[in-house]
Amino acid sequence: MTLPRAPFGRTGHDSTRIVFGAAALGGMGQARADETLALVERAGINHIDTAASYGESELRLEPWLAAHREKVFLATKTGERDGDAARAELERSLERLGVDHVDMIQLHNLVEPGEWETAHGPGGAVEALARARDEGLARFIGVTGHGTRIAGMHRAGLERFPFDAVLLPINFTLMGDAAYAADVEELLDVCRQRQVAVQTIKSVARRRWPE
């Protein structure tokens, strides 16, 4: 079976509909991580998403990327809101991943209003990541988040900066919240108009079922 693909916004990349979220690699040894990534490759997944805060995830990806970098769209995230700190964390991620650039750097879980203002303000992370993109350290910039405020925050963020992608939770339970559903629909309309890629998380469940 071949996984379906779709254009990832205006990036020019056709991503598989399933993206491999590499947070799980953060708590694994290298041998198990290698086995997991072999399954990812076998499934034909061509988009990997990690983050600086995902434990050892970036380090576990490094050996695999040495042989497969050109096969995947590689995204990571920074949780820093200050510009200098965000730049430093991106550079650390590149070193840990063993690459000279990522396809996308994302602001990780940008939800709190104070953090949002810092990130978007003078000397903030958005400004620093835009410079890093212009220098070739990342090709695109995205923003991610959790909770019922995030669709509205992403919508506001797109008026401050032309993000290439957004990531947020969408599932049956959350869409039962009328206010959240309305915010999501408004965000999706804007993303369609501007060719902003939309990534969904927690589509089936928030976390693993208890054993």
JOCOR-V106255 format. One record per residue. RES is the residue in one small letter. PHI is phi as a letter, one per 20 degrees, with the letter a starting at -180 (* if undefined). PSI is psi in degrees with one decimal (none if undefined). D_CENTER is the distance of its C-alpha to the mean C-alpha in whole Angstrom. Layout:
res/phi/psi/d_center
RES/PHI/PSI/D_CENTER
RES/PHI/PSI/D_CENTER
//
This chain:
res/phi/psi/d_center
m/*/134.3/26
t/e/127.7/23
l/f/135.9/20
p/f/152.3/20
r/c/161.5/17
a/b/150.9/16
p/g/131.7/16
f/e/80.1/12
g/l/-136.0/13
r/e/16.7/15
t/f/-19.2/14
g/n/-1.1/16
h/e/135.2/15
d/e/102.9/16
s/e/145.0/13
t/f/148.3/14
r/f/-22.8/14
i/d/122.1/13
v/d/139.3/10
f/e/112.2/11
g/e/111.5/9
a/e/13.6/10
a/g/-35.7/11
a/f/-26.8/15
l/f/-19.4/16
g/f/-28.5/16
g/d/11.9/19
m/d/156.0/21
g/f/169.3/23
q/f/-38.2/23
a/f/-45.4/25
r/f/-37.0/23
a/f/-40.9/20
d/f/-41.1/22
e/f/-41.6/23
t/f/-44.4/20
l/f/-28.0/18
a/f/-36.9/21
l/f/-39.2/21
v/g/-45.8/17
e/f/-43.4/19
r/f/-34.5/22
a/f/-14.3/20
g/n/13.5/19
i/f/130.4/15
n/c/22.4/14
h/b/121.4/10
i/c/134.3/9
d/c/121.5/6
t/c/-168.5/7
a/a/154.2/8
a/f/-29.2/11
s/e/3.3/12
y/e/54.0/12
g/l/-126.6/16
e/e/15.0/17
s/g/-49.1/14
e/f/-39.1/13
l/f/-36.2/17
r/f/-29.2/18
l/f/-27.3/15
e/g/-49.8/18
p/f/-37.7/21
w/f/-41.6/19
l/f/-28.5/17
a/g/-28.3/21
a/d/-14.0/22
h/c/12.5/19
r/g/-41.2/17
e/f/-8.5/18
k/e/-12.3/18
v/c/152.3/14
f/e/118.2/11
l/d/121.7/9
a/c/142.0/6
t/c/-178.3/6
k/b/153.1/6
t/c/137.1/9
g/e/2.0/11
e/f/145.2/14
r/d/-28.0/16
d/f/142.6/19
g/f/-48.6/18
d/f/-40.6/20
a/f/-39.1/18
a/f/-42.6/15
r/f/-44.5/16
a/f/-39.7/18
e/f/-37.5/15
l/f/-45.5/13
e/f/-38.3/17
r/f/-40.5/17
s/f/-42.5/13
l/f/-41.4/15
e/f/-44.9/18
r/f/-36.1/17
l/f/-17.9/15
g/m/33.7/18
v/c/161.4/17
d/e/-9.8/18
h/a/159.0/15
v/d/158.9/11
d/f/-34.4/10
m/b/133.1/7
i/d/134.2/7
q/c/144.2/5
l/f/122.4/8
h/e/119.6/7
n/l/57.1/10
l/e/90.1/12
v/c/-46.5/14
e/f/131.1/18
p/g/-41.6/20
g/f/-44.0/21
e/f/-38.0/18
w/f/-45.9/17
e/f/-39.9/20
t/f/-46.9/20
a/f/-38.8/16
h/e/-13.1/18
g/e/179.5/21
p/g/133.3/23
g/m/10.5/22
g/e/179.3/19
a/f/-38.5/15
v/f/-47.0/15
e/f/-44.1/18
a/f/-40.2/17
l/f/-31.8/14
a/f/-40.1/16
r/f/-41.9/19
a/f/-40.0/16
r/f/-45.5/15
d/f/-25.5/19
e/e/-3.2/20
g/n/10.3/18
l/e/-19.8/16
a/b/149.2/13
r/e/-33.1/13
f/b/163.7/11
i/c/131.4/9
g/c/178.1/6
v/b/141.6/7
t/c/166.0/6
g/a/167.6/9
h/c/168.5/12
g/n/170.8/16
t/e/-6.4/18
r/e/-11.3/18
i/f/-34.7/14
a/f/-42.9/15
g/f/-37.6/18
m/f/-41.5/16
h/f/-40.4/13
r/f/-44.4/16
a/f/-38.2/18
g/f/-35.8/15
l/f/-17.5/16
e/e/-15.3/19
r/e/-27.8/19
f/b/141.1/16
p/e/69.7/15
f/g/146.2/12
d/e/-20.2/11
a/b/151.5/8
v/c/155.9/8
l/c/134.0/6
l/a/161.3/10
p/f/134.7/12
i/c/120.4/15
n/b/175.0/18
f/g/-44.1/22
t/f/-48.9/23
l/f/-38.2/20
m/f/-6.0/21
g/f/-12.2/25
d/e/109.8/24
a/g/-39.9/26
a/f/-42.6/24
y/f/-43.1/21
a/g/-40.5/22
a/f/-41.1/23
d/f/-40.5/20
v/f/-46.3/18
e/f/-39.5/20
e/f/-43.2/21
l/f/-44.8/17
l/f/-38.1/17
d/f/-45.5/20
v/f/-42.6/19
c/f/-38.9/16
r/f/-45.0/18
q/f/-35.9/21
r/d/3.9/18
q/l/44.5/16
v/e/128.6/13
a/f/142.2/11
v/d/125.0/10
q/d/134.9/8
t/d/144.9/10
i/c/164.5/10
k/l/33.4/14
s/f/-30.6/15
v/d/-45.6/18
a/b/157.0/18
r/f/-35.9/17
r/b/-178.5/18
r/f/145.3/20
w/f/144.8/24
p/f/144.2/26
e/e/none/28
//
